[in-house]
């Protein structure tokens, strides 16, 4: 994956496939570290060892035998002198925390975060997304606050948030 927006799409898709209907996504820079957190209320690990899910050769899917998403994220964190931790959320769900050295030369760009967020929110209206993104002028989005708006107004507001943050 070439950028953070693609990692976020992949991890959010994992959450949705695990039955989550409330997903928190945070990508911020603090104290020289870039921190990515994805938390959900899905099925969680269901007795699976947290370290095991970081292997690219492990998946719970029946459609294929590999699950590269978390494995690629862990590889990226190592390249960028960071770490990743997967922990069960209580009472159910999963939290993935990845910390990277912010100025590391292997750190990918954020990518098209606006399109990724719009895609998640518009294609999964059954899910509440709470998003915290940015450094100097952070964006805070709660999809519940957009629920009464029509399609075009939601997109207009989301694009406006990202344009204002640039």
Beta strands, then each sheet from edge to edge (+ up, - down):
strand 1: 22-30
strand 2: 33-40
strand 3: 83-88
strand 4: 94-101
strand 5: 128-134
strand 6: 139-142
sheet 1: 3+ 4- 2+ 1- 5- 6+
end
